[in-house]
Amino acid sequence: MLVDDDVMVRLLAAEALIASGFEVMEAADGESALELFERHEFSLVLLDVSLGGIDGFEVCRRLRAHPHGRTLPIIMLTGMDDTGSIDSAYAMGATDFVTKPLNWTLLVYRIRYALRAARTMSELQSSERRLAVAQRVARLGGWIWHVDEDRCERSPICLQLWGDVPAALHTEPFGLLARVLSPDRQHLREAMERARQGEPYQMSFRVQRADGIIVSLHEHAVPERDEFGRVVRIEGVTQDVTEREQAERRIRFLAYHDSLTGLANRQMFREMLDHTLARSQRIGSRCALLYLDLDRLKRINDSFGHTLGDQILREVATRIVGSIRTADIVAREDQSAEEVVARLGGDEFTVLLTDLARVDDAARVAARICEELSAPLQVAHIELAVTASIGIAVFPDNGEDPETLLRHADMAMYAAKQRGRNTYEFFTETMQLQAVERLSLEQDLVRAVEQSQFVLHYQPQVDAATGRIVSAEALLRWEHPLRGMVSPVQFIPVAEETGLIVPLGEWVVMEACRQMAVWLAEGLPVVPVAVNLSAHNFRSDSLLTSIAYALESTGLPSRYLHVELTESAVMQEPEQAMATLGALKSLGLMLSIDDFGTGYSSLSTLKQFPIDLLKIDRSFVRDLPDDASGASIVEAILALAHALGLGVVAEGVETLAQRDFLRSRRCGLMQGYLYSRPQPADVFAGLLREGVLRRE
Ligand SMILES: Nc1nc2c(ncn2[C@@H]2O[C@@H]3COP(=O)(O)O[C@H]4[C@@H](O)[C@H](n5cnc6c(=O)[nH]c(N)nc65)O[C@@H]4COP(=O)(O)O[C@H]3[C@H]2O)c(=O)[nH]1
């Protein structure tokens, strides 16, 4: 907008400006200029000082007061040496001035320059606005500490971060320190002192605001020096990092804790172990690693489902932590009982005891854990007994590095399990030898499967009333070239762990079928033979095809093949088990449940399974007839079997007294040393020919 009361000036100026690419609107006096300004948006105003009516200064002042005029470039046109006017023009907010007579070329440059400066200014303002918003969102406040004047300038956001700061403290450099919690307060004071000497700092500290809320602030300060090297200013930013710290703490907690029990997880345990061993090494102290594995949790999980299993694990965690707390010697002073206990996954827990005065103390803790855990546990209206086996390895006696210590504690735990569970064992060198032995057994077993070093022995199952052999059980024997005969009790668990049990089980089925087919061809009075299938075999995809193939390739009628499955194998996933059992039945096989009574069968599930026989476990028969509890369990199983219309075989019958007891309770079939030990095929063929094993 060009404002001048001289028509000539307006004419010439407009011409020059339009020729330079500007759009121009003209006003001949102050009033019409102000009116025009209301209706249009201008980028710049050229304003003559001396106008009729409202003069140029007043117009300038009003334009500046207008909301759109605050950053508007206003160039005033004054007479040549009129310095008074120039001063007044600036006082009224003019951006620049040009003297008359006007030099058009120069004027165009001045206008361009003023426009560019206005644009830069407006960009700066909007970037400052954005910065302020960003700082508010990031809860970031700036401050400058003028060292010479001992005065601090703090931005409003900065003051907000500290809470309600009294005006008297706004500019006090050390005035807010009282709000910083100890020991951070002293650290911050020292850092500020050093900053005064030219040392930058970055630190986080906790602050209690006036409203009592505790927040975490992070401060970054950089001293600035003058040309003589003196620190004149310290520039700093302060940020509220409370939420970030909380999130970090949560992330850290999740990364280092087991979500089910809240105990330390494997990761944290490993770090703790490394750290503890390094520390024990340094100060020459002893520590103990307790490796704890729950006995039979898997069975409980399989029988009652994982939700109940999870509740048990939580309760177990609480009990372990509780027993650590009450055992007075356990942890270092700076450790809590929760930090000492970790859950490595599944049903494995560890306890790390530091600064042991005596090795016996580790035993005391282990005994207390066993005792606490064995108290009956009530979850979801079910009362259960959970026990643990604990292995103990002591640093530095049983291992000087984490791996060795862990391995040895694991071996000791394994030994505790073997010894009968619900107990603890210290690591010994013998265990090391046994572990080596087990490894070599594992390697030999791989070779044995490849080289067919196995044979089947057969043990008759006899009609209790007549002594007639009505069926038999095939039992696997390993003829080791150096070790001699190895018991299945020793190698079946190894085969199960290594997965070798699958091909081995398939071999057993094939061999039993082949042998029966041979006997049939020889005209022997063949009886059905039961083969043992482990849970792995039962779940294997190749189970049905391998059995069907064995029957087909040997031509053996399927009624001769029985299959024995353990209670836990079928109860693991009842629905899947139902389908597999159905498929086995449709091949024409008889099915029996081995070791019945040792697991946790759900009776309703059992009733639905298409099984033919229950086998009473040897452990219940052993102390018959004198043992009252064994007797009542056997009676209960027999009653159940009769009610469900199932046959029963009693295992491990060794004496006539056992036989008589079982016979009097209507147990139809017996198997045991009383009649015959498991025999090689040729000896068993002889028994078959005899047909009856009378024992009176
Ligand atoms: N004290 C005593 N023991 C008796 C008596 N009568 C039989 N036994 C033994 O009791 C075990 C019965 O087999 P199991 O309970 O299925 O227990 C078997 C079975 O679980 C497993 N097993 C054997 N053969 C196989 C197989 O081919 N496959 C699978 N998966 N497991 C097998 O190894 C276990 C042990 O087999 P064995 O050592 O042959 O031990 C056999 C047998 O020799 C007796 O009167 N007194």
Ligand as a Chemical Component Dictionary entry (heavy atoms), coordinates in Angstrom:
data_LIG
# 
_chem_comp.id                   LIG 
_chem_comp.type                 NON-POLYMER 
_chem_comp.pdbx_formal_charge   0 
_chem_comp.three_letter_code    LIG 
# 
loop_
_chem_comp_atom.comp_id 
_chem_comp_atom.atom_id 
_chem_comp_atom.alt_atom_id 
_chem_comp_atom.type_symbol 
_chem_comp_atom.charge 
_chem_comp_atom.model_Cartn_x 
_chem_comp_atom.model_Cartn_y 
_chem_comp_atom.model_Cartn_z 
_chem_comp_atom.pdbx_ordinal 
LIG N1  N1  N 0 10.355 -107.560 41.144 1  
LIG C1  C1  C 0 9.617  -108.183 40.232 2  
LIG N2  N2  N 0 9.622  -107.730 38.988 3  
LIG C2  C2  C 0 8.828  -108.378 38.068 4  
LIG C3  C3  C 0 8.042  -109.472 38.418 5  
LIG N3  N3  N 0 7.389  -109.869 37.302 6  
LIG C4  C4  C 0 7.755  -109.035 36.304 7  
LIG N4  N4  N 0 8.642  -108.131 36.746 8  
LIG C5  C5  C 0 9.272  -107.053 36.039 9  
LIG O1  O1  O 0 8.356  -106.008 36.000 10 
LIG C6  C6  C 0 8.488  -105.256 34.790 11 
LIG C7  C7  C 0 7.168  -105.215 34.154 12 
LIG O2  O2  O 0 7.201  -104.366 33.120 13 
LIG P1  P1  P 0 6.683  -102.867 33.156 14 
LIG O3  O3  O 0 5.946  -102.588 34.406 15 
LIG O4  O4  O 0 5.944  -102.640 31.864 16 
LIG O5  O5  O 0 8.027  -102.032 33.198 17 
LIG C8  C8  C 0 8.900  -102.099 32.128 18 
LIG C9  C9  C 0 8.578  -101.128 31.053 19 
LIG O6  O6  O 0 8.096  -99.931  31.613 20 
LIG C10 C10 C 0 9.943  -100.869 30.466 21 
LIG N5  N5  N 0 10.040 -101.656 29.233 22 
LIG C11 C11 C 0 10.441 -102.947 29.081 23 
LIG N6  N6  N 0 10.367 -103.276 27.786 24 
LIG C12 C12 C 0 9.895  -102.184 27.127 25 
LIG C13 C13 C 0 9.594  -101.906 25.750 26 
LIG O7  O7  O 0 9.707  -102.744 24.840 27 
LIG N7  N7  N 0 9.148  -100.656 25.443 28 
LIG C14 C14 C 0 8.974  -99.710  26.411 29 
LIG N8  N8  N 0 8.539  -98.499  26.066 30 
LIG N9  N9  N 0 9.242  -99.937  27.718 31 
LIG C15 C15 C 0 9.700  -101.177 28.059 32 
LIG O8  O8  O 0 10.914 -101.220 31.354 33 
LIG C16 C16 C 0 10.270 -101.637 32.569 34 
LIG C17 C17 C 0 11.078 -102.681 33.250 35 
LIG O9  O9  O 0 11.158 -103.823 32.534 36 
LIG P2  P2  P 0 11.786 -105.107 33.146 37 
LIG O10 O10 O 0 13.065 -104.799 33.803 38 
LIG O11 O11 O 0 11.760 -106.121 32.090 39 
LIG O12 O12 O 0 10.788 -105.427 34.263 40 
LIG C18 C18 C 0 9.535  -106.016 33.991 41 
LIG C19 C19 C 0 9.488  -107.377 34.591 42 
LIG O13 O13 O 0 10.677 -108.100 34.437 43 
LIG C20 C20 C 0 8.066  -109.918 39.769 44 
LIG O14 O14 O 0 7.401  -110.832 40.158 45 
LIG N10 N10 N 0 8.864  -109.230 40.629 46 
# 
loop_
_chem_comp_bond.comp_id 
_chem_comp_bond.atom_id_1 
_chem_comp_bond.atom_id_2 
_chem_comp_bond.value_order 
_chem_comp_bond.pdbx_ordinal 
LIG N1  C1  SING 1  
LIG C1  N2  DOUB 2  
LIG C1  N10 SING 3  
LIG N2  C2  SING 4  
LIG C2  C3  DOUB 5  
LIG C2  N4  SING 6  
LIG C3  N3  SING 7  
LIG C3  C20 SING 8  
LIG N3  C4  DOUB 9  
LIG C4  N4  SING 10 
LIG N4  C5  SING 11 
LIG C5  O1  SING 12 
LIG C5  C19 SING 13 
LIG O1  C6  SING 14 
LIG C6  C7  SING 15 
LIG C6  C18 SING 16 
LIG C7  O2  SING 17 
LIG O2  P1  SING 18 
LIG P1  O3  DOUB 19 
LIG P1  O4  SING 20 
LIG P1  O5  SING 21 
LIG O5  C8  SING 22 
LIG C8  C9  SING 23 
LIG C8  C16 SING 24 
LIG C9  O6  SING 25 
LIG C9  C10 SING 26 
LIG C10 N5  SING 27 
LIG C10 O8  SING 28 
LIG N5  C11 SING 29 
LIG N5  C15 SING 30 
LIG C11 N6  DOUB 31 
LIG N6  C12 SING 32 
LIG C12 C13 SING 33 
LIG C12 C15 DOUB 34 
LIG C13 O7  DOUB 35 
LIG C13 N7  SING 36 
LIG N7  C14 SING 37 
LIG C14 N8  SING 38 
LIG C14 N9  DOUB 39 
LIG N9  C15 SING 40 
LIG O8  C16 SING 41 
LIG C16 C17 SING 42 
LIG C17 O9  SING 43 
LIG O9  P2  SING 44 
LIG P2  O10 DOUB 45 
LIG P2  O11 SING 46 
LIG P2  O12 SING 47 
LIG O12 C18 SING 48 
LIG C18 C19 SING 49 
LIG C19 O13 SING 50 
LIG C20 O14 DOUB 51 
LIG C20 N10 SING 52 
# 
